[in-house]
Structures are given as C-alpha cells and as structure tokens.
Amino acid sequence: MRDELQEELKKHFPKLIDEKTQIAIGDGWFDLITCLLQTLMITPDKPRLDDISTKFGRLRVTSFSGVSDAAHGAIAMSEMMSRYICSVCGNKTDINHTDHRSRCLAHSDQAR
C-alpha cells in the first residue's frame, strides 16, 4: 500500500494502528481496511493491530492484544471478503483464479 494511504489510516485510526503496525497489502484493499477499522472502532476492546498483510491471496489481520468476539467477527468477515476484491484496484476479482492472488481480470497477470 502506498505510504500516503498508510498515513491516512494511521491518522484516522490511531487507537487501532500506529507506527509499529506493519501494513503490506495492495491499494485495492484500502476501502476494505477502512471499513474494517471503522467497525473495530465501535467494538468494546478496540484492538491494536500488529500486522495487516496478505497470505495465500487473502487479507490477513493480526492482533497480539485480546480480541473480542465482535472484533474477531469483523476481522474474519474482512478476510473472507478480500478474496472477492482485487488487491490492486478494488474491483471484483476473478473468483476462478488458482494462483493464490486476489486479482480482477485486468490485473490477473500482474506480478505481486
């Protein structure tokens, strides 16, 4: 994710992410992450996120602090939804891909 997008997330959600939070995802998931962070802000625990990355073509969100059931559900939903959102541009993915990347048809040949 571009630095300016990461800085925007850190500016708007300082209770959830900070300078130590590792963010290694494509720009296409910016809106998905923003929605996740907005949802986490209304959970009772507001978990500090340690890592936002990609694993097997899907979003992976890690928090080493305790996570409530509500926060866990929001994270799990975002991780599942990432399978259907192109990590490059945010469009719908080609759900028949088998190369462990969440990409639309326009970006399916693009290297990671």
C-alpha positions, 0 to 999 in steps of 0.5 A: 500500500502506498505510504500516503494511504498508510498515513491516512489510516494511521491518522484516522485510526490511531487507537487501532494502528500506529507506527509499529503496525506493519501494513503490506497489502495492495491499494485495492484493499484500502476501502476494505481496511477502512471499513474494517477499522471503522467497525473495530472502532465501535467494538468494546476492546478496540484492538491494536493491530500488529500486522495487516498483510496478505497470505495465500491471496487473502487479507490477513489481520493480526492482533497480539492484544485480546480480541473480542468476539465482535472484533474477531467477527469483523476481522474474519468477515474482512478476510473472507471478503478480500478474496472477492476484491482485487488487491490492486484496484478494488474491483471484483476479482476473478473468483476462478483464479488458482494462483493464490492472488486476489486479482480482477481480470485486468490485473490477473497477470500482474506480478505481486 
